[in-house]
């Protein structure tokens, strides 16, 4: 089955099932791009906790952006 055919099948699913497919695929993409990101998947963080993680783990990036 081609990717186009799979996408057509996903489009036919109810929205809640499409969300499940999206969640699984997004998780796989994140794991491949940033293997260390797996530890954050399925964790329920408050906005403040999430901000702390983002700023702490991207300190170098934010330092460069601040210049």
N, CA, C and O atoms as CSV, one atom per row, in Angstrom:
chain,resi,resn,atom,element,x,y,z
A,1,UNK,N,N,0.853,-1.177,0.000
A,1,UNK,CA,C,0.000,0.000,0.000
A,1,UNK,C,C,0.899,1.241,0.000
A,1,UNK,O,O,1.883,1.300,0.738
A,2,UNK,N,N,0.564,2.204,-0.809
A,2,UNK,CA,C,1.368,3.426,-0.904
A,2,UNK,C,C,0.987,4.408,0.202
A,2,UNK,O,O,-0.049,4.262,0.851
A,3,UNK,N,N,1.830,5.398,0.403
A,3,UNK,CA,C,1.546,6.434,1.398
A,3,UNK,C,C,0.259,7.175,1.055
A,3,UNK,O,O,-0.518,7.521,1.945
A,4,UNK,N,N,0.035,7.416,-0.227
A,4,UNK,CA,C,-1.190,8.094,-0.655
A,4,UNK,C,C,-2.423,7.294,-0.272
A,4,UNK,O,O,-3.415,7.853,0.198
A,5,UNK,N,N,-2.360,5.989,-0.473
A,5,UNK,CA,C,-3.483,5.129,-0.111
A,5,UNK,C,C,-3.710,5.120,1.403
A,5,UNK,O,O,-4.847,5.121,1.874
A,6,UNK,N,N,-2.641,5.111,2.130
A,6,UNK,CA,C,-2.755,5.131,3.590
A,6,UNK,C,C,-3.382,6.440,4.053
A,6,UNK,O,O,-4.256,6.443,4.920
A,7,UNK,N,N,-2.941,7.536,3.484
A,7,UNK,CA,C,-3.499,8.847,3.838
A,7,UNK,C,C,-4.986,8.900,3.519
A,7,UNK,O,O,-5.773,9.436,4.300
A,8,UNK,N,N,-5.373,8.346,2.377
A,8,UNK,CA,C,-6.796,8.292,2.015
A,8,UNK,C,C,-7.590,7.492,3.044
A,8,UNK,O,O,-8.709,7.865,3.395
A,9,UNK,N,N,-7.013,6.393,3.526
A,9,UNK,CA,C,-7.679,5.580,4.551
A,9,UNK,C,C,-7.794,6.337,5.873
A,9,UNK,O,O,-8.814,6.257,6.557
A,10,UNK,N,N,-6.743,7.068,6.224
A,10,UNK,CA,C,-6.764,7.864,7.463
A,10,UNK,C,C,-7.839,8.939,7.369
A,10,UNK,O,O,-8.540,9.208,8.344
A,11,UNK,N,N,-7.969,9.555,6.191
A,11,UNK,CA,C,-8.988,10.588,5.994
A,11,UNK,C,C,-10.409,10.060,6.201
A,11,UNK,O,O,-11.315,10.823,6.536
A,12,UNK,N,N,-10.595,8.783,6.006
A,12,UNK,CA,C,-11.926,8.183,6.168
A,12,UNK,C,C,-12.253,7.853,7.630
A,12,UNK,O,O,-13.404,7.579,7.967
A,13,UNK,N,N,-11.239,7.881,8.484
A,13,UNK,CA,C,-11.447,7.545,9.894
A,13,UNK,C,C,-12.182,8.667,10.625
A,13,UNK,O,O,-12.111,9.827,10.218
A,14,UNK,N,N,-12.888,8.322,11.708
A,14,UNK,CA,C,-13.481,9.364,12.552
A,14,UNK,C,C,-12.369,10.222,13.157
A,14,UNK,O,O,-11.232,9.766,13.282
A,15,UNK,N,N,-12.688,11.440,13.526
A,15,UNK,CA,C,-11.662,12.376,13.985
A,15,UNK,C,C,-10.896,11.869,15.206
A,15,UNK,O,O,-9.694,12.108,15.312
A,16,UNK,N,N,-11.561,11.178,16.124
A,16,UNK,CA,C,-10.842,10.690,17.306
A,16,UNK,C,C,-9.804,9.628,16.920
A,16,UNK,O,O,-8.739,9.563,17.534
A,17,UNK,N,N,-10.094,8.813,15.932
A,17,UNK,CA,C,-9.136,7.818,15.474
A,17,UNK,C,C,-8.012,8.472,14.665
A,17,UNK,O,O,-6.870,8.016,14.711
A,18,UNK,N,N,-8.333,9.539,13.924
A,18,UNK,CA,C,-7.287,10.287,13.221
A,18,UNK,C,C,-6.310,10.884,14.229
A,18,UNK,O,O,-5.104,10.907,13.987
A,19,UNK,N,N,-6.825,11.365,15.354
A,19,UNK,CA,C,-5.961,11.920,16.392
A,19,UNK,C,C,-5.037,10.848,16.956
A,19,UNK,O,O,-3.870,11.122,17.238
A,20,UNK,N,N,-5.545,9.635,17.124
A,20,UNK,CA,C,-4.709,8.535,17.618
A,20,UNK,C,C,-3.577,8.236,16.640
A,20,UNK,O,O,-2.432,8.031,17.044
A,21,UNK,N,N,-3.904,8.214,15.358
A,21,UNK,CA,C,-2.882,7.977,14.334
A,21,UNK,C,C,-1.843,9.093,14.376
A,21,UNK,O,O,-0.641,8.832,14.335
A,22,UNK,N,N,-2.309,10.331,14.457
A,22,UNK,CA,C,-1.398,11.466,14.506
A,22,UNK,C,C,-0.477,11.375,15.723
A,22,UNK,O,O,0.723,11.626,15.611
A,23,UNK,N,N,-1.025,11.022,16.866
A,23,UNK,CA,C,-0.229,10.926,18.089
A,23,UNK,C,C,0.877,9.889,17.942
A,23,UNK,O,O,2.023,10.135,18.319
A,24,UNK,N,N,0.528,8.736,17.395
A,24,UNK,CA,C,1.529,7.685,17.203
A,24,UNK,C,C,2.614,8.137,16.226
A,24,UNK,O,O,3.805,7.971,16.488
A,25,UNK,N,N,2.193,8.707,15.105
A,25,UNK,CA,C,3.171,9.143,14.095
A,25,UNK,C,C,4.055,10.275,14.609
A,25,UNK,O,O,5.264,10.273,14.380
A,26,UNK,N,N,3.455,11.240,15.304
A,26,UNK,CA,C,4.240,12.349,15.855
A,26,UNK,C,C,5.265,11.828,16.852
A,26,UNK,O,O,6.406,12.289,16.871
A,27,UNK,N,N,4.865,10.871,17.676
A,27,UNK,CA,C,5.801,10.275,18.631
A,27,UNK,C,C,6.969,9.603,17.944
A,27,UNK,O,O,8.111,9.723,18.389
A,28,UNK,N,N,6.688,8.892,16.854
A,28,UNK,CA,C,7.758,8.228,16.110
A,28,UNK,C,C,8.717,9.238,15.493
A,28,UNK,O,O,9.932,9.036,15.506
A,29,UNK,N,N,8.176,10.316,14.956
A,29,UNK,CA,C,9.020,11.343,14.343
A,29,UNK,C,C,9.899,12.000,15.398
A,29,UNK,O,O,11.094,12.202,15.181
A,30,UNK,N,N,9.313,12.327,16.526
A,30,UNK,CA,C,10.077,12.956,17.605
A,30,UNK,C,C,11.199,12.042,18.069
A,30,UNK,O,O,12.325,12.497,18.270
A,31,UNK,N,N,10.907,10.765,18.241
A,31,UNK,CA,C,11.923,9.816,18.704
A,31,UNK,C,C,13.074,9.699,17.723
A,31,UNK,O,O,14.228,9.562,18.130
A,32,UNK,N,N,12.769,9.752,16.432
A,32,UNK,CA,C,13.837,9.639,15.440
A,32,UNK,C,C,14.695,10.888,15.389
A,32,UNK,O,O,15.916,10.804,15.263
A,33,UNK,N,N,14.059,12.049,15.488
A,33,UNK,CA,C,14.802,13.302,15.378
A,33,UNK,C,C,15.578,13.625,16.642
A,33,UNK,O,O,16.684,14.163,16.583
A,34,UNK,N,N,14.999,13.298,17.778
A,34,UNK,CA,C,15.639,13.593,19.057
A,34,UNK,C,C,15.395,12.424,20.001
A,34,UNK,O,O,14.433,12.436,20.768
A,35,UNK,N,N,16.269,11.407,19.950
A,35,UNK,CA,C,16.054,10.225,20.787
A,35,UNK,C,C,15.874,10.557,22.263
A,35,UNK,O,O,15.166,9.843,22.973
A,36,UNK,N,N,16.494,11.613,22.725
A,36,UNK,CA,C,16.375,12.008,24.124
A,36,UNK,C,C,14.984,12.552,24.443
A,36,UNK,O,O,14.588,12.604,25.608
A,37,UNK,N,N,14.241,12.956,23.411
A,37,UNK,CA,C,12.902,13.520,23.635
A,37,UNK,C,C,11.910,12.474,24.112
A,37,UNK,O,O,10.861,12.824,24.652
A,38,UNK,N,N,12.216,11.209,23.926
A,38,UNK,CA,C,11.286,10.138,24.303
A,38,UNK,C,C,10.891,10.236,25.779
A,38,UNK,O,O,9.761,9.907,26.139
A,39,UNK,N,N,11.803,10.682,26.625
A,39,UNK,CA,C,11.493,10.750,28.057
A,39,UNK,C,C,10.394,11.758,28.358
A,39,UNK,O,O,9.812,11.720,29.443
A,40,UNK,N,N,10.095,12.662,27.421
A,40,UNK,CA,C,9.055,13.666,27.665
A,40,UNK,C,C,7.703,13.257,27.089
A,40,UNK,O,O,6.686,13.875,27.402
A,41,UNK,N,N,7.681,12.231,26.260
A,41,UNK,CA,C,6.415,11.801,25.677
A,41,UNK,C,C,5.505,11.233,26.756
A,41,UNK,O,O,5.965,10.552,27.672
A,42,UNK,N,N,4.235,11.511,26.646
A,42,UNK,CA,C,3.201,11.025,27.565
A,42,UNK,C,C,3.329,11.578,28.979
A,42,UNK,O,O,2.673,11.071,29.889
A,43,UNK,N,N,4.144,12.590,29.189
A,43,UNK,CA,C,4.222,13.224,30.505
A,43,UNK,C,C,3.275,14.399,30.525
A,43,UNK,O,O,3.206,15.166,29.564
A,44,UNK,N,N,2.564,14.542,31.586
A,44,UNK,CA,C,1.638,15.662,31.745
A,44,UNK,C,C,2.360,16.754,32.539
A,44,UNK,O,O,2.558,16.626,33.747
A,45,UNK,N,N,2.744,17.807,31.858
A,45,UNK,CA,C,3.443,18.919,32.498
A,45,UNK,C,C,2.544,20.144,32.506
A,45,UNK,O,O,1.775,20.374,31.573
A,46,UNK,N,N,2.653,20.918,33.562
A,46,UNK,CA,C,1.946,22.197,33.576
A,46,UNK,C,C,2.661,23.134,32.608
A,46,UNK,O,O,3.761,22.836,32.141
A,47,UNK,N,N,2.037,24.257,32.312
A,47,UNK,CA,C,2.657,25.229,31.413
A,47,UNK,C,C,4.004,25.684,31.971
A,47,UNK,O,O,4.987,25.793,31.238
A,48,UNK,N,N,4.035,25.946,33.274
A,48,UNK,CA,C,5.270,26.416,33.908
A,48,UNK,C,C,6.365,25.351,33.836
A,48,UNK,O,O,7.524,25.666,33.565
A,49,UNK,N,N,5.996,24.091,34.079
A,49,UNK,CA,C,6.972,23.005,34.007
A,49,UNK,C,C,7.493,22.842,32.581
A,49,UNK,O,O,8.689,22.641,32.366
A,50,UNK,N,N,6.588,22.929,31.614
A,50,UNK,CA,C,7.000,22.798,30.218
A,50,UNK,C,C,7.939,23.931,29.817
A,50,UNK,O,O,8.927,23.701,29.120
A,51,UNK,N,N,7.640,25.140,30.251
A,51,UNK,CA,C,8.522,26.282,29.961
A,51,UNK,C,C,9.895,26.063,30.561
A,51,UNK,O,O,10.910,26.332,29.920
A,52,UNK,N,N,9.927,25.574,31.799
A,52,UNK,CA,C,11.198,25.311,32.464
A,52,UNK,C,C,12.020,24.303,31.668
A,52,UNK,O,O,13.223,24.489,31.483
A,53,UNK,N,N,11.381,23.243,31.200
A,53,UNK,CA,C,12.085,22.227,30.417
A,53,UNK,C,C,12.609,22.827,29.119
A,53,UNK,O,O,13.770,22.625,28.764
A,54,UNK,N,N,11.766,23.556,28.418
A,54,UNK,CA,C,12.162,24.134,27.130
A,54,UNK,C,C,13.345,25.081,27.303
A,54,UNK,O,O,14.321,25.006,26.557
A,55,UNK,N,N,13.254,25.966,28.282
A,55,UNK,CA,C,14.338,26.937,28.470
A,55,UNK,C,C,15.609,26.270,28.991
A,55,UNK,O,O,16.708,26.648,28.587
A,56,UNK,N,N,15.478,25.293,29.874
A,56,UNK,CA,C,16.654,24.620,30.424
A,56,UNK,C,C,17.353,23.793,29.355
A,56,UNK,O,O,18.582,23.804,29.274
A,57,UNK,N,N,16.590,23.075,28.533
A,57,UNK,CA,C,17.206,22.185,27.555
A,57,UNK,C,C,17.645,22.893,26.279
A,57,UNK,O,O,18.336,22.302,25.449
A,58,UNK,N,N,17.257,24.133,26.118
A,58,UNK,CA,C,17.641,24.894,24.925
A,58,UNK,C,C,18.375,26.177,25.310
A,58,UNK,O,O,18.298,27.189,24.614
A,59,UNK,N,N,19.076,26.111,26.415
A,59,UNK,CA,C,19.781,27.288,26.939
A,59,UNK,C,C,20.691,27.935,25.892
A,59,UNK,O,O,20.710,29.157,25.748
A,60,UNK,N,N,21.437,27.114,25.172
A,60,UNK,CA,C,22.374,27.651,24.167
A,60,UNK,C,C,21.621,28.388,23.054
A,60,UNK,O,O,22.032,29.466,22.624
A,61,UNK,N,N,20.535,27.803,22.602
A,61,UNK,CA,C,19.740,28.438,21.561
A,61,UNK,C,C,19.210,29.787,22.013
A,61,UNK,O,O,19.309,30.772,21.282
A,62,UNK,N,N,18.649,29.838,23.212
A,62,UNK,CA,C,18.096,31.093,23.712
A,62,UNK,C,C,19.196,32.120,23.940
A,62,UNK,O,O,18.969,33.314,23.748
A,63,UNK,N,N,20.377,31.683,24.343
A,63,UNK,CA,C,21.498,32.605,24.505
A,63,UNK,C,C,21.857,33.233,23.143
A,63,UNK,O,O,22.117,34.433,23.054
A,64,UNK,N,N,21.868,32.411,22.098
A,64,UNK,CA,C,22.163,32.940,20.767
A,64,UNK,C,C,21.060,33.878,20.288
A,64,UNK,O,O,21.344,34.909,19.678
A,65,UNK,N,N,19.826,33.535,20.555
A,65,UNK,CA,C,18.716,34.388,20.145
A,65,UNK,C,C,18.729,35.727,20.888
A,65,UNK,O,O,18.283,36.741,20.351
A,66,UNK,N,N,19.230,35.727,22.100
A,66,UNK,CA,C,19.257,36.945,22.905
A,66,UNK,C,C,20.299,37.946,22.388
A,66,UNK,O,O,20.213,39.138,22.685
A,67,UNK,N,N,21.275,37.468,21.622
A,67,UNK,CA,C,22.345,38.365,21.138
A,67,UNK,C,C,21.871,39.293,20.082
A,67,UNK,O,O,22.649,40.104,19.578
